[in-house]
Amino acid sequence: MTEISEIAPELFRLSTYIPKMDLQFNQFLARDEEPLLFHTGLKKLFPAVHEAVGRLMNPSQLRWIGFSHFEADECGALDEWQRLAPNATALCSQVAKLVSVDDVAARPAKGLLDGEVLVTGQHRFRFLQTPHVPHAWDAGLLFEESEGTLLCSDLFHQAGSLEPITESDVVGRARQVLIDYQEGPFDHYLPYTKHTEKTLERLGKLKPRTLAIMHGSAFAGDGERALKDLARMLRDVLYET
């Protein structure tokens, strides 16, 4: 069962917990004049996600399918969604469009430039190019300016079946995941480059009030402080060690 929670006005978290992986896979639906789904989830999750979207709107009316970077849990069900919704267009960075997405999508993707704004009705989404944050050179994030929600993909990755939204320490949870991953096959899950800290600082200056996190709880509170703490934590765990 995919659980639905409204984390900001007309912005919904769709969350499916996979016990075998001890991990939640979250998509975010902006219900609007031009509905936007951020993350499709894995291809095998499409029936569950489709059913959840159907509880909120007519899935065939989906207009935009956004994602941070080209990866299965970000856009694995893109083909299924585009077959179902005839006007649904992939939304990604210019790099993702050119090197990956246009080769697999049913229709040409809309490749966004850094700082470009997409208005879907009541929502305004600003695209931020963030190479290798969280990972992959084609990465980018969306910031919903009306309510201050950052759709932040794999940043603040948390394990377990968790509450929909929290005001507690998501950085501490994310730190534990990275430490655990260093002892297994997912070591180097997140890179740390000379651009990481300044990219996170730039995101923090947006002063997000909600962090829409792909794995684990969304965060409500001082997003700028959380991003600063995340930058220090990543340097501590990924660089200095």
RATABEL-V705779 format. One line per field, one symbol per residue. burial: # if it has 24 or more other ideal C-beta (glycine too) atoms within 12 Angstrom, else .. Layout:
burial: ???
This chain:
burial: .#######.########.....##########.#########..##.###.##..##.#.###########.######.###.##..##########..##...#.#.####.....#.#..#.#####################.#############..#####...##.###.##..........####...##.##.###.#.##############.##.##.######..##...
